[in-house]
Amino acid sequence: MLCMSILDMDENCVGSVEVHGLNEEVPEIGIWIIKDQQRKGYAYEALSAVLDYTNKEYKKNRFFYEADVRNTGSQELLRKFKHEDKGIDKFTTESGKYLELMGSIVEI
């Protein structure tokens, strides 16, 4: 697993990006950005960098990415990458939160 902090120009943490399952054929990627720092380009820059790094260091070029279809920021981010949608998984978490997760394969 890789977990990297995303820092702004002043070295303040604005989020994180993770890669899970590096031993798998298709590792899973995830990204989180602090709410007041969203829509500033951090997610795209960080995700691009971690995908390039993982490709170079671990020879991975396909990744699983999952985000709620109602999360417009995540859906816009996904459209900036070559990807193939794999379907929506609808369910309610144990805490009662309803999710509609779109799974996608991102290729670099």
Secondary structure, 3 states (H helix, E strand, C coil): CEEEEEECCCCCEEEEEEEECCCCCCCEEEEEECHHHCCCCHHHHHHHHHHHHHHHHHCCCEEEEEEECCCHHHHHHHHCCCEEEEEEEEEECCCCCEEEEEEEEEEC
